[in-house]
Amino acid sequence: MKQSKLGKPAPVYRKALRYLPALLWMSVIFLLSSRTGDEIDTMLPLFRKLFPFMDDFNWGHFVSYFVLAMTIDYAIGGSADKLGMKVFIVLLCGVYGVTDEYHQSFVGGRMLDPADLRNDMIGAALWTAVSAIPPVRRIWRKFAS
């Protein structure tokens, strides 16, 4: 059991607070998925000014689920360094991706797209691979402790 500085067990609420970034990021993904096709199309020119190479928002799946995997890793803590937990993180992101794609199928101008789910899982897998690189892992664990 994790000890606090006073030698007492860490309060449960402190452990629960570590999940807050993941829940907030899931909310961001949900809100972005709630935008209609027309709303998404009106945002693309703005992003093209910042990133001229952008043709669409498909890259957003990689980035969103990379960040989601990172926040889940943060929530789990040091045991996320184990291979089984890394697989769990990718699968959990995949399950959320399935629910996100299902939700998207009810939004005007949007559809359920298996390629988006693939990209979600690639983004999550990239985080777990990057976080396994020893120097990155050391820096991440110092930050995430």
FENBEL-V114674 format. One record per backbone hydrogen bond with DSSP energy under -1.0 kcal/mol. NH is the residue of the N-H (numbers start at 1). CO is the residue of the C=O. If there is no record, write none. Layout:
NH/CO ; NH/CO
//
This chain:
4/8 ; 7/4 ; 10/2 ; 15/11 ; 16/12 ; 17/13 ; 19/16 ; 20/17 ; 23/19 ; 24/20 ; 25/21 ; 26/22 ; 27/23 ; 28/24 ; 29/25 ; 30/26 ; 31/27 ; 32/28 ; 33/29 ; 35/32 ; 37/108 ; 40/36 ; 41/37 ; 42/38 ; 43/39 ; 44/40 ; 47/43 ; 48/44 ; 49/45 ; 50/46 ; 51/47 ; 54/51 ; 60/57 ; 61/58 ; 63/59 ; 64/60 ; 65/61 ; 66/62 ; 67/63 ; 68/64 ; 69/65 ; 70/66 ; 71/67 ; 72/68 ; 73/69 ; 74/70 ; 75/71 ; 76/72 ; 77/73 ; 80/77 ; 81/78 ; 82/79 ; 86/82 ; 87/83 ; 88/84 ; 89/85 ; 90/86 ; 91/87 ; 92/88 ; 93/89 ; 94/90 ; 95/91 ; 96/92 ; 97/93 ; 98/94 ; 99/95 ; 100/96 ; 101/97 ; 102/98 ; 103/99 ; 104/100 ; 105/101 ; 106/103 ; 107/104 ; 110/107 ; 117/113 ; 118/114 ; 119/115 ; 120/116 ; 121/117 ; 122/118 ; 123/119 ; 124/120 ; 125/121 ; 126/122 ; 127/123 ; 128/124 ; 129/125 ; 130/126 ; 131/127 ; 133/130 ; 137/133 ; 138/134 ; 139/135 ; 140/136 ; 141/137 ; 142/138 ; 143/139 ; 144/140
//
